[in-house]
Amino acid sequence: MGDSLSSIRILVVDDSASFLQSFTASLHEIGFTKVFTATNGAEALKVAERAYDDGAPFSVIFCDWNMPELNGLEVLKNLRNSEKQNSILIAMVTTEAEKAKVVEAITSGANDYIFKPVDTPTLRRKITRLVSLLQKS
């Protein structure tokens, strides 16, 4: 994936500090350097809006489903309904494995769905796919 990784801005949204730490460490290990975090859905939308307004929007958001304030599905729908933010690639990262939930996320605009726990090889495979989508747009 090379040098292009350093230009990709990623937001990881989860209410678990330990998950944020391990997931961010995995992204760094893969080669991403611009990784930011938010601890709930409402904060995620504020951080994404601020990044967009600053001229440095996120390319990819990894978002948990079950969080306080706004859940991941609400974050996804908010971003998909935003003229400014609707092209961000969004992957749900969650323990929600029920088929109906997966279908709901995908039909609401999720680009991918990752089940917890996430290991680095799985994350590498998923992020490679997402980065290839970025390069096509």
Contacts in CASP RR format, 6 or more apart in sequence:
PFRMAT RR
TARGET T0000
AUTHOR 0000-0000-0000
METHOD contacts of the structure
MODEL  1
MGDSLSSIRILVVDDSASFLQSFTASLHEIGFTKVFTATNGAEALKVAER
AYDDGAPFSVIFCDWNMPELNGLEVLKNLRNSEKQNSILIAMVTTEAEKA
KVVEAITSGANDYIFKPVDTPTLRRKITRLVSLLQKS
1 30 0 8 1.000
1 31 0 8 1.000
1 128 0 8 1.000
1 131 0 8 1.000
2 31 0 8 1.000
4 131 0 8 1.000
4 135 0 8 1.000
5 30 0 8 1.000
5 31 0 8 1.000
5 32 0 8 1.000
5 33 0 8 1.000
5 131 0 8 1.000
6 31 0 8 1.000
6 32 0 8 1.000
6 33 0 8 1.000
6 34 0 8 1.000
7 34 0 8 1.000
8 32 0 8 1.000
8 34 0 8 1.000
8 59 0 8 1.000
8 60 0 8 1.000
8 131 0 8 1.000
8 134 0 8 1.000
9 34 0 8 1.000
9 36 0 8 1.000
9 51 0 8 1.000
9 56 0 8 1.000
9 57 0 8 1.000
9 58 0 8 1.000
9 59 0 8 1.000
9 60 0 8 1.000
10 27 0 8 1.000
10 32 0 8 1.000
10 34 0 8 1.000
10 35 0 8 1.000
10 36 0 8 1.000
10 58 0 8 1.000
10 59 0 8 1.000
10 60 0 8 1.000
10 61 0 8 1.000
10 62 0 8 1.000
11 36 0 8 1.000
11 37 0 8 1.000
11 38 0 8 1.000
11 44 0 8 1.000
11 47 0 8 1.000
11 48 0 8 1.000
11 51 0 8 1.000
11 58 0 8 1.000
11 60 0 8 1.000
11 61 0 8 1.000
11 62 0 8 1.000
12 20 0 8 1.000
12 23 0 8 1.000
12 24 0 8 1.000
12 27 0 8 1.000
12 35 0 8 1.000
12 36 0 8 1.000
12 37 0 8 1.000
12 38 0 8 1.000
12 61 0 8 1.000
12 62 0 8 1.000
12 93 0 8 1.000
13 37 0 8 1.000
13 38 0 8 1.000
13 39 0 8 1.000
13 40 0 8 1.000
13 41 0 8 1.000
13 43 0 8 1.000
13 44 0 8 1.000
13 61 0 8 1.000
13 62 0 8 1.000
13 63 0 8 1.000
13 64 0 8 1.000
13 67 0 8 1.000
13 72 0 8 1.000
13 75 0 8 1.000
14 20 0 8 1.000
14 23 0 8 1.000
14 37 0 8 1.000
14 39 0 8 1.000
14 63 0 8 1.000
14 64 0 8 1.000
14 67 0 8 1.000
14 93 0 8 1.000
15 39 0 8 1.000
15 40 0 8 1.000
15 64 0 8 1.000
15 66 0 8 1.000
15 67 0 8 1.000
15 68 0 8 1.000
16 64 0 8 1.000
17 39 0 8 1.000
19 64 0 8 1.000
19 116 0 8 1.000
20 37 0 8 1.000
20 39 0 8 1.000
23 62 0 8 1.000
23 93 0 8 1.000
23 118 0 8 1.000
23 123 0 8 1.000
24 35 0 8 1.000
24 37 0 8 1.000
26 118 0 8 1.000
26 119 0 8 1.000
26 120 0 8 1.000
26 123 0 8 1.000
27 35 0 8 1.000
27 123 0 8 1.000
27 127 0 8 1.000
28 35 0 8 1.000
29 120 0 8 1.000
30 120 0 8 1.000
30 123 0 8 1.000
30 124 0 8 1.000
30 127 0 8 1.000
32 127 0 8 1.000
36 47 0 8 1.000
36 51 0 8 1.000
36 58 0 8 1.000
38 44 0 8 1.000
38 46 0 8 1.000
38 47 0 8 1.000
39 67 0 8 1.000
40 67 0 8 1.000
40 68 0 8 1.000
40 69 0 8 1.000
40 70 0 8 1.000
41 63 0 8 1.000
41 67 0 8 1.000
41 69 0 8 1.000
41 70 0 8 1.000
41 71 0 8 1.000
41 72 0 8 1.000
41 74 0 8 1.000
41 75 0 8 1.000
42 69 0 8 1.000
42 70 0 8 1.000
43 69 0 8 1.000
44 61 0 8 1.000
44 63 0 8 1.000
44 70 0 8 1.000
44 75 0 8 1.000
45 70 0 8 1.000
45 75 0 8 1.000
45 78 0 8 1.000
45 79 0 8 1.000
48 57 0 8 1.000
48 58 0 8 1.000
48 61 0 8 1.000
48 79 0 8 1.000
48 85 0 8 1.000
48 88 0 8 1.000
49 85 0 8 1.000
51 57 0 8 1.000
51 58 0 8 1.000
52 84 0 8 1.000
52 85 0 8 1.000
57 84 0 8 1.000
57 85 0 8 1.000
57 88 0 8 1.000
58 88 0 8 1.000
59 88 0 8 1.000
59 89 0 8 1.000
59 134 0 8 1.000
60 88 0 8 1.000
60 89 0 8 1.000
60 90 0 8 1.000
60 91 0 8 1.000
60 127 0 8 1.000
60 130 0 8 1.000
60 131 0 8 1.000
60 134 0 8 1.000
61 75 0 8 1.000
61 79 0 8 1.000
61 88 0 8 1.000
61 89 0 8 1.000
61 90 0 8 1.000
61 91 0 8 1.000
62 90 0 8 1.000
62 91 0 8 1.000
62 93 0 8 1.000
62 114 0 8 1.000
63 72 0 8 1.000
63 75 0 8 1.000
63 76 0 8 1.000
63 90 0 8 1.000
63 91 0 8 1.000
63 92 0 8 1.000
63 93 0 8 1.000
64 72 0 8 1.000
64 92 0 8 1.000
64 93 0 8 1.000
64 94 0 8 1.000
65 71 0 8 1.000
65 72 0 8 1.000
65 73 0 8 1.000
65 92 0 8 1.000
65 94 0 8 1.000
65 95 0 8 1.000
65 96 0 8 1.000
65 101 0 8 1.000
65 105 0 8 1.000
66 72 0 8 1.000
66 94 0 8 1.000
66 95 0 8 1.000
66 96 0 8 1.000
70 78 0 8 1.000
72 92 0 8 1.000
73 92 0 8 1.000
73 104 0 8 1.000
73 105 0 8 1.000
73 108 0 8 1.000
75 90 0 8 1.000
76 90 0 8 1.000
76 92 0 8 1.000
76 105 0 8 1.000
76 108 0 8 1.000
76 109 0 8 1.000
76 110 0 8 1.000
77 108 0 8 1.000
79 85 0 8 1.000
79 86 0 8 1.000
79 88 0 8 1.000
79 90 0 8 1.000
80 86 0 8 1.000
80 90 0 8 1.000
80 108 0 8 1.000
80 109 0 8 1.000
87 137 0 8 1.000
89 111 0 8 1.000
89 112 0 8 1.000
89 130 0 8 1.000
89 133 0 8 1.000
89 134 0 8 1.000
90 109 0 8 1.000
90 110 0 8 1.000
90 111 0 8 1.000
90 112 0 8 1.000
91 110 0 8 1.000
91 111 0 8 1.000
91 112 0 8 1.000
91 113 0 8 1.000
91 114 0 8 1.000
91 126 0 8 1.000
91 130 0 8 1.000
92 105 0 8 1.000
92 110 0 8 1.000
92 112 0 8 1.000
92 113 0 8 1.000
92 114 0 8 1.000
93 114 0 8 1.000
93 116 0 8 1.000
93 118 0 8 1.000
94 101 0 8 1.000
94 113 0 8 1.000
94 114 0 8 1.000
94 115 0 8 1.000
94 116 0 8 1.000
95 115 0 8 1.000
95 116 0 8 1.000
96 102 0 8 1.000
97 115 0 8 1.000
102 113 0 8 1.000
105 113 0 8 1.000
106 113 0 8 1.000
111 130 0 8 1.000
111 133 0 8 1.000
112 126 0 8 1.000
112 129 0 8 1.000
112 130 0 8 1.000
114 122 0 8 1.000
114 123 0 8 1.000
114 126 0 8 1.000
END
